């Protein structure tokens, strides 16, 4: 049976559903109350894996000839938001 990766989940995915990103904080002009956001984590408990996961997954076989700069460039190209 062949299985395809449809997404991954990381700590970043979970935390980004609780906390705003810097762009949102700057645009709102308000002082962010991170402690309040932290205490209001219960909203994430109702979400499913599919709600939180990163769907744009890129993978690569281990290739020691690949320079770290190439890897960083590839990752950056997927981070369009």
N, C-alpha and C positions, 0 to 999 in steps of 0.2 A: 504494500500500500504506500503510495507516494503522498507525502504531506508537504504543503507549501506554507511558508511563514507568512502570516497575514499581518503580524504586528509584534512588537515587543513592548514591555513595560519596564520603566526604570523609576528610580527614586525621583528623578527630575519630573517625570510625567505626573506623579502623585502630588509633589509639592507645587507644581505649576497650576494644579487645579485648586489649590488652597490660596496661594499667594499671587498677587499681580506681578507682571513683569515690570522692569524699570520704565519702559515706554509708557505703560498705563499709569504708573505713579507720577511721572513727569507731566503727562497730559492732563491728569486730574487736578494738579496743582495743590492737592491736599497732602497733609502729612500722613503717611501710612502708619497705622497702628498694627504692627506685626503680632503683638501679643493677643490682640482681639481676634485677628485672623486665625492665629494658632488655636485659640480656644473654640473657634467656630469650624473645626475640622469635620464635624459630623456630616456635613453636606457631601463629603467625599465618600462616606461609608455607603451611601445609597447608589453609588455609581458602579457600573460593571467594568470589567476588564476592557471591553470594547470601547467604552466611553473614554477611558484614560490612555489607552495604548498609542504608541507611535506607529502609524501605518506605513510611512515611507522608510522602509528598512533596506539598508544596503549591506551586503556582506562581501567578504573577500576571503579566499583561501590564504592560509599563512604563506607569505612570500617574503622572505628576508631580503630580497633584492629591491623591494618596494621601500622607498625612502619615506620617512615620517612626514615630510612636507607634502608629498602626494596624498597621503592619507588625510591630513588636515584639510587640504584643498577639497578633497572629495566630500568630507563631512560638511564643510562650509557650504558647498553647493546645495546640500539638502536642507540647510538651515535658512530658509527664505523668509521666515517670519521674524 
